[in-house]
Amino acid sequence: MTATRDAQGRSSESPVLPLHAAPDPQRSAGPREPSVGTDRRRVDAPLKVTGTAPYAYEHPTTNPCHVWPVLSTIARGTLIGVDASRAAAVPGVIRVLTHADAPRLRVKADAGLWILQGPEVHHRGQIVGGVIADTPEAAREAAELLVFTYDEAPSKVELDPDDPDVTTAKVVLMRPGSETKGDPEQGWGEGVHRVDATYEHTAHYHAQMEPHAVIATWHEVSPLDVRATRLTLQDSNQGPFPHRLLLAPLLGLLPHQLDVSSPYVGGAFGGKAFPHPHLVLASLAAKIVSPRPVKLALTRQQMFSVVGHRAASSQHVRLAADAEGRLTTVEHVSTQAASRVKNSVDHSCMSTRMMYATPNRHTEHRVLELDVPPSTWMRAPGDFTGMFALETALDELAHTAGIDPVDLRVRNEPDVDPENGKPWSTRALVACLQRGAERFGWDERQAPGQRRDGEWQVGLGMASAVFPNMHMVTFAAKILFTGGRYVVQLQASDIGTGAHTVLAQIAADALGVDPDLVVTDIGRTGTPMAMVAGGSSGTYEWGNSVVAACEAFRRKHGLHPAEGASATGRSGPPKGSNKYSRNAFGAHFAEVAVSSVTDEVRVRRLLGVYAAGTIINPRTARSQVMGGMIMALSGALLEESYRDPRFGHIANGDLASYHIAAHADVPPIDVEFLPEHDPWFGAKGSKGIGEIGMVGTPAALGNAVFNATGKRLRSLPFTPSALAEA
């Protein structure tokens, strides 16, 4: 995009067309082979591999300042003194910000963003100050010279499911936090085979390729004209809608006074869906030094405190089944750590409510508020942890009952959604299980501990996967014809998922043109409002609006539009879709080898088979589910955090000691999409795929470890020390 600004700082952006050949007049509208379903290279790939795609911190600026966050070093208490004398003396320092002199915030739209407004400290890593300087080096040096004095108070930072302060959440994901069907205790008594176990994991932390970064510029043309005030954020995010919703009132702005741009994002995974406190710090700093821009990029260490995480949880599951393996009761109680500042609860039990048939069920979401930073979305929030517990418990039940794990799941296949009684829009879980078993060679699986390869014990494991439809609210899209091409405009965001590519494919088919004649203008305000890239819903939600806009465009302008012709369309789920239970399903299969010498776990191969509706682009779809499987492998085998109970910090809060999967950890991965079209998801019949690759992978790996060794691990990650102690 290119952008110019008027005297009041308003952005006037126009699409820069990709470096293709000039439009061919012969490739006008008309019948042609569909683009949807074809393997198409990412249109933004050349810009990214040549380093010319600007990420948040890389946008050109003139005479920028830099701000460095200062984080609290206690878990709870009050800030009673600040010595800034040495910091202020560092050459290049412009201003030291603390709660005593920071600009005032206006509306507390999000408690997690309310920083530098008082002396209270709510958690370790809270932003309690900042240094603005001409260079990042000067800002960091001065920040390290600041001396803060605290009156420390007792704190509680560790999750204990038996803590008397644990409460039951009333509402989770707009549904009851607790529910009961039938008589779970009676079902437990009727069971011939039973499992009663607890499954746990420590907090998981985001490590996106691109760290959280922003350039903030405050435009105040006239202090007497409030309407002339504008703030521009060039940010790394999953869409500008939440920024305008939460940041604008916080900063005393109207939504249209906040411009947000993020054309390219180097990974997000839920962690960039909502604004975080560093954006507030950068905005306040920009207000002080206006009109100079302010740049801020969080370090890896700071990201462990400032931008959220997947909260630690404990999942208690009880399963009972009759002699044939049919479930007589399912109980799933999730207890999750939460922040006193901002309480959020992952929907860990929701998949359990609808996954398998049972006459009796109880699910409950519990929460323990702690003096820790707020958590946030992390790829497949809730489903990742809840399905690890459920699918591991089912494997334990299969072993206890002497039934093949695949067959056990097939025996408990429901005809309708067990939670609400609605028919399925489509449900091909059994097909995924059976195809996966056939393709993976599941019939070669041996009894636990029987297969060896030298020092290595080898085992196979599997698990089901599901991810629901996540429709929130209907948004819009716009089609603009300029320069011989059709421009798709909406506030979507390509976070590495291929949105630039697949939205052009969807629009090309709806317009009846070659996809090379379609370009995207997304990731910024000033275009029609759209939902964030999250909940595995971007492609079908945005796609529905894009199709509606294309149809409106053709009705209004025909096949030969004039320069500047445009039309806007709005579309949500198909009428009547709320009468169906809408989900994507899949099955994961894993082969692992466990060293009998070191207890090291090595993954030899992974397979994912998915029924996810129409696949818009097989290349980007395969990339998405492979990425999910790799991220889940990382969480299952490597990622473990240690919060020091004395001081409240993550003791291994950096990438030197918080381990994530590298290339050497990734085995051969196979992916298959079963043919499916789900009309109840929208115009193209496509479902979400961004997160389903996460959901069953940890359980499949853990079940394979049990098959290899006979040792059942119920806590993530599956480390050598965990195996040695089992």
C-alpha positions, 0 to 999 in steps of 0.5 A: 500500500502507498499512503499520503496524509492530509493536513489532519493526518488522515490516511488516504491509502490506495492499493499497490498492484502486485508485480504482475504483467499488465492486465490482459484485455482478453482475460475479461469476465466470463466462463472459466475454470474455477480458482477455488480448489486449485493449488495456487502459490502465495501471491505475497511470497516474492515480497516476503522472500526478498525482504520487501514486505514491510512488517510493523517495525519496518515501515518507513518513518522520519525522525522516530523516537523509541520507547523502552518498557520498564516491568515490575519486579514484584508480583503484588504490591504498591510502587512507593518511589522512583529514582530517575536521576541517573536515567534522565542523564543518559544522552538522548533521553527525552522523557521518563514515564511513570504513573506520576506523570504519564498522560491520563487514560479515559475509559477502562474498556479493558482492565489489562490495558490500564497502565501507568495510572496508579501505583498499584502492582497487580503482577510481575511483569506489569508495565510500571514505566517507560523511557523515551529516547532518540535511540533504542540503545539510549532508551534501554540503557536509561531503563536499566538505570531506573530505581523503583521502590515497592511496598510488597504484598503477599501474592499467590501465583501457582495453580492448585485445583483444590484451592478453596478460592476456586470458583465455577465460571457462570458463562464461557464462550457465551454458553453455560460454564457448567452443565449436566445431562442425565445422572452421571453418578448412576452412569458411573455405577453402571460402568463395567470399565472406568477411567478416573484421571487428571491431566495437566499442563504448565502455562504455554507462551507465544513465540511468533517469528515476528515479535510484538512491535508497533510504530505509533504516531499522534497527530494533533493539528490543533488542540482546539479541534478535537476532531483533528486529533488522530493516532496511527498504529502500524502494528502486528495484529490479527485485524484492526477491529479490536484495536478500535473497539478497546484502544480508542475509548481508552485513549479518549478517541472516537473509533474513526480517530484511530488508524491501524495498519498491519498488511503483513504479520509474521505469525500471530496464533491468537496472541495478536488478536487483541491489543496488549499494554505495550500498545498503550505505552507506545501511544502515550509516548507518541502523544508526548513527542507528537508529531514524532513517531515512536517505535517499540519492539518487545524483546523475547523476555518481555513477551513472557510477561506483557502479551499473554499466554495459554493459562495453566490448567488441570483437567479431571476426567471420569469415563465409564463404559459398559462391557461393549465399550459404550459410554455410560457417563462422561465427566470433565472438570477443567480448572484453569489459572486466571489473572485477577486483573482480567479473568478469561476462561478457555472453553476446555470442556465444550468439545467433550459436550458434543464429541461422543454419545452418552446418556449421562454427562457433566462438564464444568469450567472452574477458575482460580484467580492469581497474581499473574499476567492476563492470559490470551488466546493461543491456537485452539484455546480450550480445545487443545487442553480439553481434547488432550484430556478427553482423548487420552482418557479414551485411550486409557478406557480402550486399554482397560476394556481391551478394545481397539482405540479407533473402534471404541470411538466408532462405537460411541459415534452420536447420531446428533449433537449430544449437547443440543440435539441438533443434526450435524451439518456434516460429520465425517469423523468416522471416515477420518478415523477409518481412512487414517487407520488404513493409511497409517498402517494401524493394523500393525500396532502391537501391545504396549511395550512389545515393539523395539528397534535397538534401544528404541521402544516404538509405539503408535497412537491416535486421537480424534480432533474437532473444531467448531464454527465460530461465527460472531457477528456479520461484517462486510467487504468491498470490491473496487475496480481500478487500473484494470484489476479488482481490489478486495477490501476489508479489514481481514489480516493475513497472519501467514495463513494465505489470506491474500491468496485465498480471498483473491481466489474466492473473489475471482470465481465470484466475479468470473475473472482470472485470479491474477486480475484480483488483488487484496487491500486488507489489514488496515482501517479505512476498509469495511469492518471485518472480524479478526483472523481467529477462531479458524473462521477467517476464510469462510467468514470473510469469503462469505462477505467477499462473495456478497460484495462480488455479486453486488458489484456485478449487479451494479456494474455488469461485466465491463465496469468503469474505472473506480466502480465499487460495491459493498456486500455483507453476508453471514452464515446461511439462513437456517444454519443455526438449526445445525451443529457445525464443526470440522472433524479430523483424526491424528495418528502418530508413531514415536520412538522412546529411548530405553537409555535416555527416555528421549521421545522422538516422533517418527511420523505424523498423519492428519486426516481432516473433513473440513469442507471445501478446501479453497487452496490445497497448498495453504490448507496443508501448510496450516494443518501441518503448522498446527501439528508441529506447534502441538508437537512442540507443546506436547514434547518440549514447552514447559514453563516454571513460575517462581512462587516467591517472585512470580516470574517465569524462571525460564522466560526466554527462548534459551530455556523455554524450548520450542520445536526446531526443524530437527524435531519435526518428523515426516508429516502427511496430510489428507483432506477428505472430499466434503462440502458443507453448505451450512458454513457459507458460500463456498462450503469451507470450514476452519482449518487453522486450529484443528491440527492442534487439537488431537496431536498431543493426545495422539503422541501421548497415546503412542508413548504409552503404546511404546513403553506401557507408561501413561503420561498425563501431564504435558510435556512428555519430557525424559524426566517425566518418563523416567519418573513414571 
